[in-house]
Amino acid sequence: MRMTRNIGLMTLALTLGTVNAAQAQGKAEAPAPAHGKAEAHGKGEAHGQGKGEEKKAEAPAGDKAQGEEMKATAMSKKEAKKAAQQAKGAAQAAERAAKKAEADAAKAAKLAESAKKKADDAEAKAAESEANAAKLTTDATAETDAAKKKKADTAAKAALKKAEAARKAADKAKAENDKQQAAHAKAEEAKAAGMKKAEEAKALAEQAAADEAKAQ
């Protein structure tokens, strides 16, 4: 009876020892899955962080490119506006120059007209004086009476001097007329050139204004 009891106690002890050993082994092996989970979590976190860094790297580059493009666009608008303003100023200056050239040409035309009239009048007076002197000289030569001849010679000589003075005045008027006619011609050329330049400058200003509008 005692032997049977001892055998039962031994069996119970062995059973308890086996259970305790199994529990101890289970506890020893339990951290392994936790380590695997931590490793997987580490890999996932590292992968996610890598993608995040890549996106962060791409974002500043894109922003910088966009910023440069906006800066270039702003500069283009600024340059277009400046070019339009300069072209407009040049057109206005060319227009003022053309108007001045037109006024100068009109003034030169009046001076030339006046000079021509004076030259024509002087030429007519000179011709008249010369004709009168020639007649008096002929009359003096034909006069047979000594007293009358002397008087005729004196009148002829006076007429010749008058004719010479008239001729000098006519020559001077002619020279002045030639000068004024040349000035008038030059003024007309300047007027034509000024008008052409003004038209070209106006066209450039209109083109620059159109370019500015496109750049906006």
C-alpha positions, 0 to 999 in steps of 0.5 A: 500500500505504501509502495503504491502511494510512493509510485503515485507521488513520483508519477505526479512529480514527473508530470509536474516537472514536465509541465514546468519544463514545457512552460519554461521552454515556451517562455524562452521561445516567446520573444522570438516572434516579437523580434521578428515583428520589430525587424519587420516594423523597422524595415517598413519604417525605413522604407517609408522614410526613404520614400518620404525623403525622396518626395521631400527632395523632389518637392524643393526641386520642383518648387525651385524650377517653378520659381525660376519659371515665374521669375523668367516670366516676370523678367519677360513682362518687365522687359516687354514693358520697358521695350514698349515704353522705349519704343513709344518714347522713340515714336513720340520723339520722331513725331516731334522731329517730323513736325519740326522738319515740316515747320522748317520746310514751310518756313524755307518755302516762304523764304525761297518764294520771297527770294525768288520774287526779289530776284525776279524783280531785281532782274527786271530792274537791271534789264530795264536799266541796261536797256535805258543805258543802251538807248541813251548811249546810242542817242548820244553817239548819234547826236551831231550837235556838240552841246546836245551830244555832251548832255546826251553823253552825260545822261548815257554815262549815268544810265550805265552806272545805274544799270551796273548797280541794278545788275549787281543787285540782281546778281545778289538777289539771284545768289540769295534766291539760289541759296534759299531754293537749295535750303528749301529743297534740303528742308523738304528732304528732311521733312520727307525723311522725318515723316518716314522715320516717324512712321517707322517708329510708330510701327515699332511702337505698335509692335512693341505694345502688341508684344507687351500685351502678349507677355502679360 
